[in-house]
Structures are given as structure tokens and as C-alpha cells.
């Protein structure tokens, strides 16, 4: 009981603190779990600026379900190619275990942005006695009660790409405060510290949006010559992004020198500016196949700064952590951070593949190296062991079916 009270109290404190950077830009007064100090320096560095989100693990003495496992996946949104690609790779990996008889089945739900619906779908998974629930949460706090219910039912809950504040979840995440900051800093540097910026955010209410905004706000605040002229939500979706960008361009005659976005819509943004007869700006984001195809056709026009939030490694890290949790390897912390590979304008050729054209909206490049190899992932677990059947070199070729 004391352990539960400690975990819940810490989660409540994180909600009040916002779970992000404090006003001073440093960690909150909440005590960092002792296990954090067992991590090597290069992994500790991944938490800089978000130390106040770290909680103790709730799986020290958790009785894991035996094989074969029933794998259930709760999605909050499948309305863009990136999310669909994540799901496809997760299904492929779980399928390897199904072939071995280690997983009895894979079931997925999609709440399409409705948090209440996602909660109901997770409760249905609990009733079906899933062995594990992996999830892309639609809210950082709204799922906490049902996550605790899963824990009480003996079902581990593992999230990807957007941490929840529940002490009963394991979050496989990246430092999106830092990612948002780095994207904004790339724009600041690219514009020489002066210019107008349009910010196109993802899905309203998503944990990632608030985290990325906190980082971007900090970087832009450091550059008084930068003015954010408008904030809109593009839902990380090509169609929505193009619509909102065109609306902004139609109602804002002032020059826009850069567009801050964290998704895979750089090419869409460029084409919206072209359609509106406006100069193509510097665009931040996560590199994608269609953007690389557009760059190949327009090497002197496409201006990019960002990283590689690839669906392939997102699904892979979620799967691998899920398996390790099921095997009782005991995660040390509630958040397992994955470094985001950097993508530089001068190195776009390293990411480009022959099948990539400006219409390749569902094609995503594969990072040249696993961003979280076993040597790094082992440090996050008390009883580490490699995940059977996983081989990063076997990541599907993005051009194989094209």
C-alpha cells in the first residue's frame, strides 16, 4: 500500500507540474528515482530537461503472464501514413512470435481521436484477458485510471511515442521537449535568428504536442528576432496540414520564412506555399519518403532541418520493450528514452532510396543504425537479455513493395 501511495502521489505531482520543463527550465523538486543513477552518462543525457517526468517502476515484483501471450494494441489515431506504418511493423514483429507459438494472437483497436472510446476499448482488452497492452495514448492523463485497472488485472501496459503520467505504465519514448527545441533551434539558426515562423502542430491533446511545444517555445524565446505568427493543428496528416497551411497563407499576407512542424509533412508544406504563390520556406520535421522524393526533384528549393522519427524503429522499440517486460526483465524506470537520429540537409542522400518520389506519402526511410541497440537498452533493465528473433538488419526495405 505504501508503494502505491508513493507512486500515485508522484504521478499527481507530475500532472500539476505539467510533466515538462518547469518555469526555470530545470527539473522539478520531485526526487529522481535512485535507479536513474545506475544509468550510464550517455543515457542520462537523454533525460535532460525532463528529469521531473521520471518515476519509479511499478513492475519490480509483477507476476507476468505465461506464454503464449495474447498481444493487444490500443491506437488513438490511424489517420496518417506514419501511424499505419507503425502498426504494420508491430504486426510483423508480433507475427514472428506467433509463428513460434509464443503469441496466441494479435488484436488492435483504434479510437480515432476519441479518448473516451480508447478507454472503453482498453477496458474491453482487460476483459479479454490480454497478456500485454501496448498503446499510442490519446492523452497523457485521461487513461491513468484504466491503466491502473490493467495493472491490477496483471496486464503490463506499455506506451509508444507519447508518455502517460500513470505510475503503472512503461513508456517507450523520446525526449520530445528536446526534439521540439532542436527543431526550433534549427529554424533559428537557419534564419540567422530573425524571421516569421508558422507553427503547425500535431493532434490537439496528444502528449507529444504539449512536450514539443514546450521545447519550441524555449528555443524561440531565446531568439527575440523570431516571431511565431500563427499556431495551427495539422494532425500530422497530409490533407489536414495542407488545408490549414493554405488557410493561413490566405489570411496572413506577411512573409513566412519558416514552418515549424514535427511531423512528416515537409513536402506538403512546400507544395502549399507553391500553390499559394508564396516563396518556399525552411521547414522542420521528421524526414519522409515523399519529402526525399521532392528534394530529389527540387534540390535547390527544398530546405529542411530535423530528425528521423521513423515508424519502423518506433514499432521495434515498443515491441522489444514489451517483450522484455513480459519476460520479467524489470525496467528500472517508467520512461525508456530513445534518441532521435538527426537528419542534416547535406546528408539527405544517405536517407534517399530509389522508390521515393514526391507521391511516396506512405514510404518512410529506415535509419542507417538502430537508435536503441541492445547495448543501450540493456542499461534500462535489471535483468537484461536480448529479444529473441529481433534483428535490426532485417527491417523491411521501404522500397520492397513499391
SULVENUR-V513981 format. One record per backbone hydrogen bond with DSSP energy under -1.0 kcal/mol. NH is the residue of the N-H (numbers start at 1). CO is the residue of the C=O. E is the energy in kcal/mol with one decimal. If there is no record, write none. Layout:
BEGIN
nh & co & e
NH & CO & E
NH & CO & E
END
This chain:
BEGIN
nh & co & e
5 & 1 & -2.6
6 & 2 & -2.3
7 & 3 & -2.3
8 & 4 & -2.8
9 & 5 & -2.5
10 & 6 & -1.9
11 & 7 & -2.3
12 & 8 & -2.5
13 & 9 & -2.0
14 & 10 & -1.9
15 & 11 & -2.0
16 & 12 & -2.1
17 & 13 & -1.9
22 & 26 & -1.3
25 & 22 & -2.2
36 & 33 & -1.5
37 & 34 & -1.4
38 & 35 & -1.7
39 & 36 & -1.5
43 & 40 & -1.3
44 & 40 & -2.2
45 & 41 & -2.1
46 & 43 & -1.4
47 & 44 & -1.9
48 & 45 & -1.1
50 & 47 & -2.5
53 & 50 & -2.1
54 & 51 & -1.4
69 & 102 & -2.7
71 & 105 & -2.5
72 & 132 & -2.0
73 & 107 & -2.7
74 & 134 & -3.1
75 & 109 & -2.8
84 & 80 & -1.8
85 & 81 & -2.3
86 & 82 & -2.0
87 & 83 & -2.3
88 & 84 & -2.3
89 & 85 & -2.1
90 & 86 & -2.5
91 & 87 & -2.6
92 & 88 & -1.9
93 & 89 & -2.3
94 & 90 & -2.6
95 & 91 & -2.2
96 & 92 & -1.1
98 & 94 & -1.9
99 & 95 & -2.2
101 & 98 & -1.0
102 & 97 & -2.4
103 & 97 & -1.1
104 & 69 & -2.3
107 & 71 & -2.4
109 & 73 & -2.2
111 & 75 & -2.1
113 & 76 & -3.8
114 & 111 & -1.5
118 & 114 & -2.1
119 & 115 & -2.3
120 & 116 & -2.0
121 & 117 & -2.4
122 & 118 & -2.3
123 & 119 & -2.2
124 & 120 & -1.8
125 & 121 & -1.7
126 & 122 & -2.1
127 & 123 & -2.2
128 & 124 & -1.7
129 & 126 & -1.6
130 & 125 & -1.8
131 & 70 & -2.3
132 & 70 & -1.3
133 & 156 & -2.3
134 & 72 & -2.6
135 & 158 & -2.0
136 & 74 & -2.2
144 & 141 & -1.7
147 & 143 & -2.4
148 & 144 & -2.1
149 & 145 & -1.7
150 & 146 & -2.0
151 & 147 & -2.1
152 & 148 & -2.4
153 & 149 & -1.4
154 & 151 & -1.6
155 & 150 & -2.8
158 & 133 & -2.4
159 & 170 & -2.3
160 & 135 & -2.3
161 & 172 & -1.4
165 & 140 & -2.8
170 & 157 & -2.4
171 & 334 & -3.8
172 & 159 & -2.9
173 & 336 & -2.2
176 & 174 & -1.7
179 & 175 & -2.3
180 & 176 & -2.5
181 & 177 & -2.1
182 & 178 & -3.3
183 & 179 & -2.4
184 & 180 & -2.0
185 & 181 & -3.0
186 & 182 & -2.3
187 & 183 & -1.5
188 & 184 & -2.9
189 & 185 & -2.9
190 & 186 & -2.2
191 & 187 & -2.1
192 & 189 & -1.0
193 & 188 & -2.9
195 & 225 & -2.2
197 & 227 & -3.1
198 & 258 & -2.2
199 & 230 & -2.6
200 & 260 & -3.0
201 & 232 & -3.2
206 & 203 & -2.2
210 & 206 & -1.3
211 & 207 & -1.7
212 & 208 & -3.0
213 & 209 & -2.4
214 & 210 & -2.0
215 & 211 & -1.7
216 & 212 & -2.6
217 & 213 & -3.2
218 & 214 & -1.5
219 & 215 & -2.0
220 & 216 & -2.8
221 & 217 & -2.3
222 & 218 & -1.1
223 & 220 & -1.4
226 & 223 & -2.4
227 & 195 & -2.4
229 & 197 & -2.3
232 & 199 & -2.4
234 & 201 & -3.4
235 & 202 & -1.0
237 & 234 & -2.0
241 & 237 & -2.8
242 & 238 & -2.5
243 & 239 & -2.0
244 & 240 & -2.5
245 & 241 & -2.3
246 & 242 & -2.3
247 & 243 & -2.0
248 & 244 & -2.1
249 & 245 & -2.5
250 & 246 & -1.9
251 & 247 & -1.0
252 & 248 & -1.4
257 & 196 & -1.7
258 & 196 & -1.5
259 & 282 & -2.6
260 & 198 & -2.6
269 & 265 & -2.4
270 & 266 & -2.2
271 & 267 & -2.4
272 & 268 & -2.0
273 & 269 & -2.0
274 & 270 & -2.3
275 & 271 & -2.6
276 & 272 & -1.9
277 & 274 & -1.3
278 & 273 & -3.1
282 & 257 & -2.0
283 & 303 & -2.4
284 & 259 & -2.2
285 & 305 & -1.0
286 & 263 & -3.3
287 & 307 & -2.3
289 & 363 & -2.4
292 & 288 & -2.2
293 & 289 & -2.2
294 & 290 & -2.5
295 & 291 & -2.6
296 & 292 & -2.1
297 & 293 & -1.5
298 & 294 & -1.9
301 & 298 & -1.3
302 & 298 & -2.3
305 & 283 & -1.6
306 & 343 & -1.1
307 & 285 & -2.0
308 & 341 & -1.7
310 & 308 & -1.8
314 & 310 & -1.7
315 & 311 & -2.3
316 & 312 & -2.1
317 & 313 & -2.5
318 & 314 & -1.8
319 & 315 & -2.5
320 & 316 & -2.8
321 & 317 & -2.3
322 & 318 & -2.1
323 & 319 & -2.6
324 & 320 & -2.3
325 & 321 & -2.5
326 & 322 & -2.4
327 & 323 & -2.0
328 & 325 & -1.8
329 & 324 & -2.4
332 & 380 & -3.0
334 & 55 & -1.7
336 & 171 & -3.5
338 & 173 & -2.4
343 & 306 & -2.2
347 & 344 & -1.7
348 & 345 & -1.2
350 & 347 & -1.6
351 & 348 & -1.3
352 & 348 & -1.4
356 & 353 & -2.0
360 & 357 & -1.9
361 & 359 & -1.9
363 & 360 & -1.5
376 & 373 & -1.4
377 & 373 & -2.7
378 & 374 & -2.8
380 & 377 & -1.8
381 & 378 & -1.8
382 & 330 & -2.7
383 & 329 & -2.7
390 & 387 & -1.5
394 & 391 & -2.3
395 & 392 & -2.0
400 & 397 & -1.7
402 & 399 & -1.5
END
